[in-house]
Amino acid sequence: MSLLDTRVPAVLLRIDRNPFHHGTLGAVRSLGRAGVQVHLVADSTGSPVRTSRFVRQIHPPPPPGASLGDIAVALRRIANGVARPAVLIPMDDASGIAVGRLREELAPAYLLPQQPGALPERVADKAELAEVCAAAGVPHPETVIPESAEHAASAARGLGLPVIAKWSRPWLLPPGTGLRSTTVVRSAQEARDLYLRTGEAGSRLLLQAFLPPGPDRDWFFHGYADRSGAVCGGGPGVKTRAWPRGAGLTAVGRWAPNPQVQLLAERLAGELGYRGIFDLDFRRCGATGRYHLLDFNPRPGAQFRLFTDSAGLDVVRALHLDLTHRPLPDGVPLPGREFVVENYAPLTALRPVPPAGRELAWNARDDRGPGRALWGLWARHVSGRLLDRVRAAVPAASPTELPHDLSDDVRENVSEDVSEDVCDEKASSC
């Protein structure tokens, strides 16, 4: 018998258009394996997720740039079809923010954590996060919000080049502008030029002191804050391989005890009165050893299935159990457990499985469809991106000539751009 109340379906909402968001598949499998009916609201065109046997039904998502009203209409339509209260789980920041704002309107058709509707937006906003950390006593990289182009240039010099530039609300970035949620700025002129594009970005520009990457420096924490505020269902993990290297999404991660990260995560959730699933990214400063919070994501992290304990509990199952007033099982952590995203770290996926176990993002013995679909879809995706970049780099050449006529410098730039595009598509999870 399932620990979860299988009479209560789940609706997963993802507004961003990333077809390779493996966290969505993780949530589908986690709930589907427990016998819960899973409805997916996402653009699954070209996505391996659509082949999962655990998806009960796929619904079209709200259109790009949808208003809160559009999102509410789409979710009410789905609720009418499901015909009973369902647990609603946002899978990206834009969804988490929208659901937070619509909480009162969506009840009682959907079961949602009890918390202030503006809180998801507050923690996802990179500018407000700096203030949140200061109030809670959680280390955060030194941050400047420039008020002019000249201020941006002087701030970049003052922080010490290179610096990290972020748009405070990356979910508002319009497609097709070439603007990225996070950029490494290497000169004062770059900072000045970036500030001048604030109108396109739709939110404020931040400049942050750069904390160099290195072994054992990139950490994350996934958790679920229940009705009482207790944090459960997750834990601290270390990123052992990133894509792109040094600054990208978690290609390989390991569950690792870390009392400092655990304390900071629980302190922050408690100070905010946060309720629901959250995903935090930290970087340890090599000089001081302090862990600085880089991001607070008000939804499941893409690698949340790493933190599956001995009783099969993860943050998604913890949410469903808590909102249906069922007790959480008494499992124990499994430190050393590994998570691998095969399309970013294929060789790691072929190595011997660690004693604590391994979770693959796409391949699973009880759900073979997504793993089989991945490689053909991924090859087409990457080749399409590469061809777009090649055409942009050498617009005068004919398509048949491009692969042979590119200089080494152009090839390098194209490869880096494709990597960054893939990371950007992950929408704040990098």
VODO-65614 format. One record per residue: x, y, z of N, C-alpha, C, O in turn. Coordinates in steps of 0.02 Angstrom, whole numbers, plus 32768, in hexadecimal, padded with zeros to 4 digits. Layout:
BEGIN
XYZXYZXYZXYZ;...
# end
This chain:
BEGIN
802A7FC48000800080008000802C803E8000805E80418024;801980707FD7804080AE7FD3803780D88012800180DA8030;806D80F8802780698126805F80428165804C802681878077;80418174800B801F81B17FF47FD581A37FE97FC1816A7FDD;7FAC81D67FEF7F6481D07FE27F5A81D17F977F5A82077F78;7F5281987F797F4D81927F307F0B81AC7F157F0281B07ED8;7EDD81BE7F417E9E81DC7F2A7EA982257F167E7F82427EF4;7EE182427F2B7EF082887F1D7F23828D7EE57F5D827B7EEF;7F0F82A47EAA7F3E82A97E727F6E82E37E7C7F67830C7EAA;7FA082E77E507FD0831E7E517FD1833F7E0D7FCC831E7DD9;7FD783817E0D7FDE83A87DD0802183CB7DD3802E83F47DFF;804D83BB7DA2808F83DB7D9E808B84137D6A807684087D32;80A0844F7D7F809C84897D5380E284A27D43810984B17D70;80F284A87D02813084C67CED812384F77CB4810B84E37C7F;813185367CBF8124856A7C8E815D85717C5D8152857D7C21;819C85687C7481D485717C4581D485397C1181B585047C1B;81F685457BDA81F185197BA0822C84EA7B98823E84D97B60;824C84D67BCE828684AA7BCA827084617BC2825584457BF1;827B84437B88826583FE7B7D828F83CB7BA3827B83917BA9;82CA83DF7BBB82F783B17BDD82FC83BF7C28833283B87C45;82C683D37C4582C583DF7C8D82BA839D7CB0828183867CB7;82F0837E7CC682EC833B7CE382CA833B7D2782B283067D3E;82C783747D4982A383777D88825983687D80823A834B7DAD;823D837C7D4781F6836D7D3A81EC83227D3681BC83087D52;821982FF7D13821382B77D0F821B82977D5481F982677D65;824882B27D7D825182987DC08211829C7DE98201826D7E0E;81ED82D47DE481AE82DC7E09817882AD7DED815282907E14;817682A67DAC814682787D8D815182317DA88121820F7DBB;818F821B7DA8819E81D87DBF819381CF7E0A8179819C7E1F;81A882007E3181A281FA7E79815981EF7E8E814B81C27EB6;812C82167E7380E582107E8480C481D67E61809C81B27E7E;80D581CC7E2180B781957DFB80C781517E18809D81257E1A;810581487E2E811881097E4D80F180FA7E8D80E780C17EA0;80DC81307EAE80B581287EEC806B811E7EDF804481187F0E;8058811C7E9F801281107E8E7FE8814E7E867FAB814A7E7E;8007818A7E877FE381C97E807FD981D87E35800881CF7E0E;7F9E81EE7E227F9282047DDE7FB682467DD27FAB82767DF7;7FDF82487D9E800782847D917FEF82A67D517FEF82877D1C;7FDB82E57D577FC9830F7D1F800283417D14801783627D44;801B83467CD7805383727CC8803A83AC7C9D801E83A37C67;804683E97CB6803584267C91807784447C7A809784687CA1;808B84367C3E80CC844C7C2580CF84437BDA80A9841B7BBD;80FC84687BBA8109845D7B73813784207B6E817384257B7B;811C83E87B5B814383AA7B58815983997B11817283627B05;815083C87AE3816683BC7A9E81B283B07A9C81D883D97AB5;81C683797A80820D836A7A7C822C83587ABF8269835A7AC6;820383457AF0821D83357B32821682EA7B4081E382CC7B31;824B82CC7B5D824582857B70820F82787BA581F782407BAB;81FD82AB7BCB81CD82A27C01818A82877BE8816882617C0A;8177829B7BAC813682877B928130823C7B8880F982217B81;816982197B86816881D07B7C816481A97BBD8161816C7BBC;816381CB7BF6816281A87C36811F81857C4080EA81A27C32;812181487C5880E381237C6480BF813C7CA2808681287CB0;80DF81687CC980C081817D06809981C17CFC807A81DB7D2C;809881DC7CC0807082187CB1802982027CA1801E81DD7C71;7FF982197CC87FB382097CBA7F9882317C807F7782167C54;7FA882737C7E7F90829E7C487FBC82DB7C437FD282F77C76;7FCA82F17C067FF0832E7BFA7FC083647BE27F99835A7BB4;7FC5839E7C037F9A83D77BF27FC4840F7BD57FFD84197BEA;7FA884357BA57FCF846E7B8A7FDA84A37BC07FAD84B17BE7;801684C07BC2802584F37BF5800885367BE17FF3853F7BA7;800785667C0E7FF485AB7BFC802485C47BC5805D85AE7BC3;800E85F17B9B803986097B64807486307B7F807186497BB8;80AA86367B5880E3865E7B6E80CE86A57B7F80A786C47B5C;80E886BF7BB780D687027BCD809187077BE98075873E7BED;807486CE7BFD802F86CE7C16802886F97C54805686FC7C7E;7FEF87197C5A7FE087407C967FC987117CCE7FBD86D67CC2;7FC4872D7D0A7FAA87057D417F6486EC7D317F5186B47D42;7F3D87167D117EFA87027CFE7EF986C77CCF7ED186997CD6;7F2786C87C9D7F2D868F7C6E7F40864F7C927F25861A7C84;7F6F86557CC17F85861A7CE67F4C85FF7D117F4285C27D15;7F27862B7D317EEE86167D5B7EB985F27D317E9E85BF7D46;7EAB860D7CF77E7A85ED7CCA7E9085A77CB77E6885787CB8;7ED0859F7CA47EE9855E7C907EE5852C7CCA7ED284F37CC0;7EF785427D067EF785147D3F7EAF85037D557EA284CB7D6A;7E8285327D4F7E3C85227D607E1F84F17D2E7DF884C57D41;7E3184F87CEF7E1984CA7CBC7E3184837CCA7E0B84537CC4;7E6F847D7CDD7E8A843B7CEE7E6984207D2C7E5983E47D30;7E5E844A7D5E7E3D84347D9C7DF7841A7D8D7DE183E97DAB;7DD4843A7D5F7D9084227D4D7D9483DC7D2E7D6883B37D39;7DC883D07D077DCF838E7CE87DE383587D197DCC831F7D15;7E0D836B7D4A7E22833B7D7D7DE8832B7DAC7DE182F37DC3;7DBF835E7DB97D8083567DDE7D8983447E287D5A832B7E47;7DC383517E447DCD83497E8C7E0A83707EA07E36837D7E76;7E1083847EDF7E4A83AB7EF47E8B83867EE67E90834A7EF1;7EBC83AA7ECD7EFC838D7EBB7F3583B47EDB7F2E83F07EE8;7F6C83937EE77FA983B57EFE7FC983D67EC27FD883B57E90;7FD484177EC67FF2843D7E90803B844A7EA0804C84647ED5;806884377E7180B0843D7E7D80D084667E4480D7844D7E0D;80E384A47E52810884CB7E1F814E84AF7E16816E849B7E47;816584AC7DD881A5848D7DC981DA84BF7DB1821284AB7DA3;81C884FF7DAC81F985327D9B81E885717DC281B285757DDF;821585A27DC2820B85DE7DEB81CD86057DD581A6861C7DFF;81C3860C7D93818A86327D7B814986127D93811A86357DA5;814685D07D92810B85AC7DA9810185B67DF480CA85C27E0C;813985B07E1A813485B87E62811B85FD7E7680F486047EA5;813386307E52811E86757E6180D4867E7E4F80AE869C7E76;80C086657E15807A866C7E00804B86487E30801786637E44;805D860B7E43803285E57E71802E86077EB57FFA86077ED5;806686247ECB806586487F0A803486827F08800E868D7F38;803586A87ED2800786E17ECC7FBE86CB7EC77F9186EE7EDD;7FB386917EA87F6F867A7E9A7F55864A7ED07F1F862C7EC8;7F7986447F077F6886107F387F1F86127F4D7EFD85DE7F4C;7F07864B7F617EC2864F7F7A7E90863F7F437E5C86207F4F;7EA086547F067E7286497ECE7E6F86007EB97E3C85E77EA3;7EA785DD7EC27EAA85977EAC7E8C85667EDE7E77852F7ECC;7E8A857A7F1D7E6A854F7F507E1E85547F487E05858A7F36;7DF9851E7F567E0E84DD7F6F7E1C84AA7F387E24846E7F47;7E1D84BF7EF87E29848E7EC27E6E846F7EC77E7984367EB1;7E9D84947EE57EE1847B7EED7EF7847F7F357EE384AD7F5A;7F20844F7F4A7F3D844F7F8D7F82846F7F887FAC845A7F61;7F8D84A27FB27FCB84C97FB07FE384D87FF67FBA84DC8024;802484E08000803E84F28043802385368059801585628030;801C853F809A8004857E80B7804085AC80C2806785A280F1;804785DE8096807B861080A18068864F807C803F864D804E;80858688808F807586C7806D808086C1802280B486A8800C;804F86D87FFB805286D07FB2808D86F37F9280A286DF7F5B;80A787287FB180DE874D7F93812287307FA3815487457F86;812586FF7FD0816686E57FE6818D86C27FAF81C986CF7FA9;816F86977F85819686797F4F81B786AD7F2181F086A57F0C;819286E27F1281AF87167EE781E7873B7F0A8219874E7EEB;81E087457F4A821387697F70825587437F71828A87617F66;825287027F7E829186DC7F8282AF86CE7F3D82EC86C87F37;828586CA7F0A829F86BD7EC682BF86FC7EA882E986F67E7C;82AB87377EBF82C787767EA7830E877D7EC28317877F7EFF;834087807E96838587807EAB839687BE7ED483C187BB7F00;837687F77EC5838388347EEB8367882E7F32838988407F62;832B88157F38830D880F7F7A832F87D87FA3833087DC7FE1;834A87A67F82836B87707FA683A6878B7FCE83B387738006;83CA87BB7FB3840387D87FD883EB87F78019840C87F0804D;83B188188018839588368054837D880180858385880880C1;835E87CC80698346879580938380877580B8837B876780F4;83B88769809583F2874A80B5840F877780EC8422875F8121;841287B780DE842C87E58110840287E48150841D87E48187;83C187E28148839487E18181839987A081A8839187A081E6;83A58769818683A7872781A683ED871481BD83F686E081DD;841F873C81AE8463872C81C1848186F3819984AB86CD81B2;846C86ED815A848686B9812D84B886DA80FD84A5870A80DB;84F586C280F8852686E180CB850D86E3808384EC86B4806C;851D8719806185088723801C853F874C7FFA855C8778801A;854F873F7FBB858387667F9A857487B17F9D853A87C67F97;85A887D97FA5859E88227FA4857C88367F63859288237F2C;8547885C7F69851C886B7F2F851088B67F29850488D87F5B;851388CF7EEC850489157EDE84CD89177EA984D088F27E77;849B89417EB48466894C7E82847389917E63846089C47E81;849289937E2984A489D47E0B846789FD7DF7843489E27DE4;846F8A3F7DFC84398A6D7DEB84448A917DAA841A8AB87D94;847D8A857D8A848C8AA47D4A84C28A7B7D2884E08A4F7D47;84CF8A897CE985038A657CC585478A737CE385708A457CE9;85538AB27CF685948AC27D14859B8AA27D5985D28A8D7D6C;85648A9F7D7D85658A7D7DBE85768A337DB5859B8A167DDD;855B8A147D81856A89CE7D7385B489C47D6585D289957D7E;85D189F17D3F861889EC7D2E864389F47D6D867289CD7D78;86338A267D96865B8A317DD2865189F97E05868089E67E28;861489DF7E08860789A77E37862D89697E23864789467E4E;8632895C7DE2865789227DCA86A189287DDE86BF88F87DF4;86BC89647DD68702896E7DEA870989687E36873A894B7E4E;86D989827E5B86DD89807EA486D7893A7EC186F8892A7EF3;86AE89107EA286A688CC7EBA86E388A17EA986F1886F7ECB;870688B57E758741888F7E60873088617E26870F882E7E2F;874888727DEA8739884A7DAF875D88077DB1879588037DCA;873E87D27D9686FA87D17D7886C587D27DAF86D187C27DE9;868887E67D9A864F87E57DC7861687BE7DA6861887B17D6A;85E587AB7DCE85AB87877DB5857287B97DAC856087DD7DDA;855587BA7D71851B87E47D6384DD87B87D5F84DD87857D3D;84A887CC7D82846987A77D82842F87D77D77843188107D8D;83FD87BF7D5483BE87E37D51839387CB7D8B838D878F7D97;837687FA7DB0835687E97DEF831B87BA7DE6830C87917E12;82F887BF7DAE82BF87937DA182C887707D5E82AA87837D2C;82F1873C7D5D8304871D7D1D82C986FE7CF882CD86F57CBB;829386EF7D1B825A86D17CF8823887047CCA820D86F17CA2;824987447CD0822C87787CA5825587847C65823F87A97C39;828F87657C5F82B987717C258295875A7BE6828087207BE1;828D87867BB5826A87727B78829887487B4C82D487537B4A;827C87167B2882A586ED7AFB82BD87167ABF829D87477AAC;82F487017AA4830C87207A668337875E7A70834E877B7A3F;834387737AAE836B87AF7ABA83B5879F7AC483DF87CB7ABF;83C487607AD28409874E7AE1841D875C7B288455874D7B3C;83EF87787B5083FE87867B9683FB87457BBE83CE871C7BB5;842B873D7BEB842F87027C14842087147C5D842D874C7C72;840686E47C8283F486F27CC7843287047CF0842E872F7D1C;846B86E57CE184A986F07D0584E286F67CD384E786CE7CA5;850D87277CDD854587337CAF858387447CD7858087677D09;85BC872B7CC185FC87407CDE8613877F7CBA861D877D7C7D;861A87B67CDE862E87F67CC2867888017CD0868E87FE7D0A;86A0880C7C9B86E888107CA3870588557C9B8741885F7CA1;86DA88877C8E86F388CC7C8786BD88FD7C9C868288EC7C9D;86D189397CAE86A1896D7CC08674897E7C858639898D7C8D;8691897C7C488668898B7C0D863189587C0385FA896A7BF0;864089177C10860C88E47C0B85D488F17C3C859988E97C2C;85E589067C7985B289157CAB858889507C95854B89507C9E;85A989837C79858489BE7C61855489AB7C28851A89BF7C28;856C89837BF98543896F7BC0850789457BD784D0894B7BBD;851389197C0784DE88EE7C1E84A889177C41846C890A7C38;84BC89487C69848B89727C8B845D89957C598422899E7C66;847989AA7C20845289CE7BEE841B89A37BCF83F189BC7BAA;841B89627BDC83E889357BC283B389247BF7838C88F57BEE;83B2894B7C2D8382893E7C62833A893F7C49831189177C5F;832B896D7C1C82E789717C0282D189317BDF8297891D7BE3;82FF89107BBC82EF88D17B9B82E588997BCE82BA886E7BC5;830D889A7C03830D88627C3382CD88607C5E82B7882A7C72;82B0889A7C6B8272889B7C92827C88997CDD824B88967D02;82BB889B7CF482C8889D7D3C830C88BC7D48833188CB7D19;831D88C67D88835A88E87D9A839888BD7D8E839688807D91;83D088DF7D81841088BE7D7A843488BD7DBE843488EF7DE1;845288847DCF847A887E7E0B84C2886E7DF784CD884A7DC7;84F188887E1C853788757E15854D88577E57854488747E8C;856B881B7E53858087F87E8F85CA87E87E8D85E687DB7E58;85E987E97EC8862E87D37ECE8634878A7EB7860987617EC7;8668877C7E92867287397E768693870C7EA986C9871C7EC3;867386D47EB8869186A07EE386AA86697EB5868286467E96;86EB865F7EB08706862E7E8086ED85E87E9086E885D57ECA;86DE85C17E5C86CC857B7E66870985527E798742856A7E73;86FE85157E8E873584E97EA0871A84A97EBD86DE84A47EC9;874484787EC9872E84387EE5870B84427F28872384677F53;86D284227F3186AE84227F70869384677F83868884757FBE;868984927F51867184D67F62862784E17F508607850C7F6E;860D84BB7F2185C784C67F0C859984947F2E859E84587F23;856C84AF7F57853E84867F7F84F6849B7F7284E984D37F5B;84C9846E7F808481847E7F7A845C845D7FB48475842E7FD3;842284777FC083F7845A7FF583B084587FDA8395848A7FC3;8391841C7FDE834C84147FCB832484028009833A83DA8031;82EA8421801182C38412804C827984208042826584408011;825284078070820B8417807281FA842F80B88206840C80E9;81DF846C80BD81C9848780FD817F847781068155849080E0;816F844E8138812A8436814080FF84698164811484A28170;80C28455817480928483819380AB84A281D4809884DA81E5;80D6847E81F880F184988236813184C0822C814984DF825B;814B84BF81EF818A84E181E181C784B481E481FE84CA81D5;81BE847581F881F6844681FB820E843681B481E5842B8187;8250843381AB826D84258169827B83DA8165829B83BD8191;826383BA812F826A83728128826E836180DD8268838C80B2;8278832080CF82748308808B82AF8317805E82AB83098022;82E583328078831E8343804E835E834180748367831880A1;838D836E806283CC8370808583FF8398805D83EF83B6802A;843E83998075847483BD80528497838F802184A08353802D;84AC83AC7FE984D183867FB7850883B17F99850783EE7F9D;853983907F7C857183B37F5D857183A57F128565836C7EFC;857E83D97EEC858083D37EA385C783BD7E9085F783E27E9B;85CE83817E75860F83687E62862083727E18865A836D7E04;85ED837F7DF085F883907DAA85C083BE7D93858583B17DA0;85D383F47D7185A284247D5885A684297D0D85D884197CEE;856E84407CEF856D844E7CA78547848F7C9B850D84947CAD;856984C27C7D85B084C67C6D85DC84C37CAB85C584CF7CE3;861B84B27CA2864784A77CDA864E84E67D058655851D7CEB;864C84DB7D46865A85117D758621853E7D86862385617DB9;85EB853F7D5D85B6856F7D6B857285587D548542857F7D57;856C851A7D3F852D85057D21850384DA7D4E850C84D97D8B;84D484B67D3084A7848B7D5584CC844E7D6F850484407D5A;84AD84297D9D84CC83EE7DBB84C883B47D8A8492839A7D7D;850183A07D6F850583657D44850F83267D6E84F482F17D5E;8536832D7DA4854082F67DD4853F83157E1A856383457E27;851782F97E46851383117E8A851482D77EBB8503829E7EAA;852A82E67EF9852E82B17F2C850F82CA7F6D851C83027F82;84E782A07F8C84CA82AF7FCE850382AC8001852482788008;850F82E38023854782E780528532830E809085198345808B;853D82F280CC852D8316810985558357810D8590835880FE;8533838E8120855583CE8127852D83F7815A84FD84198148;854083F4819A851A841781CE8514846281C284E1847F81D4;8547848181A4854484CA8199850E84DB816584E685098170;850D84B6812E84DB84C380FB849584B38116846684D9810A;848F847D813B844E846A8158843584A1818783FA84B38184;846184BB81B1844E84EF81E18438852F81BD8405854D81CF;845D8543818A844C8580816584088578814283DF85A68143;83FC853D812483BD85328101838285338131834F85538123;8388851281698351850F819A8346855381BA830D856781C8;837D857881C6837585BB81E3835085E981B38323860D81C8;836285E7817483428613814382F88602813B82CE862F813A;82E885C2813482A285AE812E827A85C2816B824185D88165;829885BB81A6827585CD81E3826B861881EA8235862E81FD;829E863F81DA8298868881DE826286A281AF823F86D281C0;825B86838175822A869A814381E48680815181B3869A8137;81DF864C817A819E862A8181818A86068142814F86018131;81BD85EE811E81B185CE80DD818D858B80E7819B85678116;815F857C80BA813C853C80B8813D85238070812D85478041;815084E48069815184C68026819784AF801481C484AC803E;81A0849D7FD381DF84837FBA820E84BD7FA981F884F07F8E;824E84B57FB8827E84E97FA582C184C87F9382D084907FA7;82E884ED7F6C832884D67F52835985107F58834E85457F3B;838F85067F7E83C0853A7F8B840385287F6B841784ED7F6C;842685597F51846985507F36849B85787F5F849185B47F6A;84D185587F74850585787F9C854885717F78855385427F52;857485A17F8585BA859A7F7285E685AB7FAD85DE85DF7FCD;8615857E7FBC864385897FF3867D85B67FDC869B85A97FA9;868B85E9800386C286157FF4870385F38006870C85DB803E;873285EF7FD6877185CD7FE2879C85F0801687C485D08037;87938632801E87BD8658804D87A38654809587CA864D80C3;87618658809D8744865A80E18723861980F7871A860E8133;871285EE80C786EF85B080D786A585BA80E38682858980F2;868B85F680DD8644860380E8861C85EF80AB863385F58072;85DF85D780B885B185C38082858385FE8072855D8615809D;858686158034855D864E801E852286357FF68529860C7FC9;84E7864D800784AB863A7FE184AA865F7F9E84AF869D7F9D;84A5863B7F6884A286597F25845B865E7F0A844A868F7EEA;8432862B7F1783EE862A7EFC83BE86087F2C83D185D97F50;838186207F2C834A86017F52831385F57F1F82F486247F06;830785B57F1082D485A37EDE829685877F01829B85557F24;825C85A77EF9822085917F1D81FB85597EFA81C0855F7EE8;821E85227EEF820384E77ECC823684AF7ED0826D84BB7EE9;822684737EB88258843D7EBA8294844C7E8E828C84667E57;82CF843B7EA6830A843F7E7C830B84047E4C82EC83D17E59;832D840C7E14832B83D97DE0834783967DF8833383627DDF;837583977E29839383597E41837683427E84839883207EAB;833683557E93831A83467ED4831782FC7EE4831782E97F1E;831582D27EB08310828A7EBC8350826E7EDA835182357EF2;838782947EDA83C3827F7EFD83B382707F4683CD82407F63;838882997F64837982947FAB833C82677FB7830A827C7FD3;834182297FA0830E81F77FAD832881CB7FE6835A81A87FDD;830781CC801F832381A88059830F815E805982F381458028;831F813B808F831480F3809182CB80E0808F82BA80A7807F;829E810F809E82568102809B8237811A805981FA81188051;82618131802A824881497FEA822D81907FEC820C81A67FBD;823B81B58022822181F98029824E822B8005828B8227800B;823082587FDF825382927FC2822782CF7FCD81F282C97FEC;823B83097FB5821683467FC581D183467FA481A183627FC0;81CB83297F69818A83277F47815982FA7F6C811F830D7F75;817082C07F81814482947FA8813482B37FEC80FC82AC8005;816582D6800A815882F6804A8121832A804380F5832F806F;81218350800D80ED8381800080A983607FFB80798376801B;80A4832B7FD3806483097FCA804B82EC800C801082F3801C;807682CC8032806382AF8072804B82E580A2801782DD80C3;806F831C80A6805F835180D5801D837280C47FF4837F80F1;8012838180847FD583A480707F97837780747F5E838F8075;7FA1833580757F698307807C7F6582ED80C47F4082BE80D3;7F8B830D80F17F8982FE81397F9A82B581487F7A82948171;7FCE829E81267FE7825A8133802C825F81538052828D8144;803C8230817F807E823281A180B68223817080AE81FC8141;80F08241817D812B82338155814E81F68171815381EF81AE;816681C981468188818C815F81CB819D818081E981D08171;81E0817281AC821F817C81D18258815B81AB826E812581BC;8270817C817882A98163815382E98180816D82E881AD8197;83218167815683638181816A8386819B812B837B818180F4;83B081CF813383D481EA80FA840381B580DC8416818580FC;841481C0809D844281938079847D81BB805E848481C48022;84A981D2808B84E381F88073850E81CF804485168192804E;852881F08012854F81CD7FDE852681BB7FA1854281AA7F6D;84E381C07FA784B881B47F6D84C981E87F3884DA82217F47;84C481D37EF884DB81FD7EC084A2820A7E8F847581E07E86;84A482447E70847482567E3B849C82697DFD84CB82907E00;8489824C7DC484AD82587D85847C82697D4E844A82477D44;848B829F7D29846482B27CEF848B82987CB284BF82B37CA0;847082647C928496823F7C6084AC82687C2384E2825D7C09;848382977C0D849682BD7BD284CD82F07BE084EC83097BB1;84DB82FF7C1F8512832B7C31854F83057C4C8587831E7C48;854582C97C66857C82A27C83857482587C70856C822F7C9D;857782477C30856A82027C1B859D81D07C36858A81977C46;85DC81E47C3C860E81B47C55860281A47C9E860B816B7CB3;85EF81D67CC685E181CA7D0D85A781997D1585A8816F7D42;8576819E7CE9853C81717CED855081287CE0852C80FA7CF5;8589811D7CBF859F80D97CB085CC80BC7CE585DD80807CE3;85E280E47D15860F80CC7D4985E980A27D7C85AC80A47D7F;860E807B7DA585ED80527DD885C2807C7E0785D480B47E19;858A80617E1B855B80847E46857780887E8D858F80557EA7;857680C37EAE858E80C97EF38565809D7F22852C808C7F13;858280897F5B855E805E7F8A851B807A7FA084EC80547FAB;851580BD7FA684D680DC7FBC84A380E17F84846980F37F91;84B780D17F47848780D37F0F8490810E7EE284B4813E7EF2;846F810B7EA9847381407E77842F81497E57840B81197E49;841D81887E4B83E0819A7E2783F581B87DE5841B81E87DE3;83DD819C7DAE83E881BA7D6C83AE81E77D5B837481D87D6B;83BD821E7D398389824F7D29835682337CF8831A82427CFD;836D820C7CC7834181F87C90833381AD7C8C82FA81997C7D;836481857C99835C813D7C918343811C7CD1835C812B7D08;831280F07CCB82F780CB7D0382DB80897CEA82BB80867CB6;82E780537D0F82D180117CF98285800C7CF5826B7FE77CCB;826280307D218219802A7D2181F8805F7CF681BA80657CF6;822080877CD2820480BC7CA8823680CA7C70825980FC7C71;8239809E7C3F826F80A07C0D826480D47BD6829380E67BB3;822680EB7BCD821881187B96824281577B94826081657B60;8247817D7BCB826F81BB7BC982B981AF7BB982D781D67B93;82D7817B7BD5831D816D7BC78328815C7B7E835B81707B61;82FA81367B60830081267B1A82F781637AED831981697ABA;82CA818F7B0082BB81CA7AD782F182007ADD82F882297AB0;831682007B15834482377B23837682447AEC837C827D7AD5;839A82117AD783D5821E7AAF83C5823A7A6A83E782677A52;839182207A49837E823C7A09836782847A0E837A82AE79E6;833D82927A41832582D67A4B835D83057A5E8360833E7A47;838B82ED7A8883C283177A9F83F283277A65840983607A5E;83FF82F67A3B842C83017A02840E833579D28432836179B9;83CD833179C583AD8362799A83AF83A779B983B983D97997;83A483AA79FB83A383EA7A1F83E8840C7A1A83EC84477A09;841C83E67A2B845F84047A2C8476841679E68495844B79DD;846983EB79B5847F83FB7971845A84387956847784607932;841A843F796983F5847B7954841284BA7973841884ED7951;842384B779B3844184F079D58485850179B68494853B79AA;84AC84CD79AA84EE84D7798E84E984F8794985108526793A;84BB84E1792084B484FD78DD849E854678E184B5856F78BA;84718556790F845C859C7918849885C87929849F85FF790E;84C285B0795784FC85D7796B852F85DE7933854E8613792A;853885A9790D856785AC78D5854F85DF78A2857786067888;850E85DE789384F3860F786384FC8656787B850A86847854;84F3865F78BD84FC86A278D9854586B878D7855486F378CD;8572868878E285BA869878E485D586A7789E860086D37896;85BD8683786B85D5868D78268599869577F8858A866677D3;857786CE77FA853986D477D5854186D27789851186C37766;857C86E17770858386E57728859186A17708858A869976CB;85A48670772F85B5862F7713857786067705854386107725;857C85D876D6854385AC76C88542857476FC857685627717;85078558770A85018524773D853084E97732854A84CC7761;853B84D676F28564849B76E685AE84AA76F285D5847C76FE;85C184EA76F0860784FC76FB861885067744865385007757;85E78514776E85F5852A77B2862084FA77DA8652851077F7;861084BB77DF86388491780B8682848D77F886AC84817823;8692849977B786D7849277A186FD84D477A4873A84D477AB;86DB850C77A086FC854C779A8703857177DC872485A577DF;86E68557781286EA857A785287318579786D87548547786A;874685B37886878785B578A9877F859678ED8748858C7905;87B88586790E87B6856879508794859679828770857F79AE;87A185D8797C8782860779AB8737860779A58713860679D7;871E8606796786D58606795D86B885C67978868385C77998;86D9858D796C86C0854D798586BA854F79D18688853779ED;86EC856A79F286EB856E7A3C86B185987A53868D85857A81;86A785D27A34867185FE7A48862D85DE7A3D860085E57A67;862585BB7A0685E6859979F885D885657A2E85A185607A48;860C853D7A3E860385087A7085EF85257AB385C3850B7AD4;8610855C7AC88600857B7B0885B985967B088595858F7B39;85A585B47AD1856285D17ACD852C859C7AD284F985A67AF3;853785637AB18506852C7AB5850085157AFE84C9850A7B16;8539850E7B20853784F87B668510852A7B9084E785157BB9;851C856A7B8584F9859D7BAD84AE859D7B9D848685A87BCA;849D85917B5E8456858F7B4C843285577B7183FB85617B8B;8452851D7B73843484E47B96842A84F47BDF83F684E57BFC;845C85157BFD845685277C448420855B7C4D83F985557C7C;841D858D7C2283EA85C17C2883A485A47C23837685BA7C46;839C85727BF8835A85547BEF834085347C2F830585297C37;836F85257C5B835A85067C99833885387CC8831C85247CFB;833B85777CB7831485AB7CD9832085AC7D2482F685937D4A;835785C77D3A836685D37D80837E85957DA58390859B7DE0;837F855B7D86839685207DA983E185167DA283FD84EA7DC1;8401853F7D79844885377D6F846E854F7DAB84AB854C7DAD;
# end
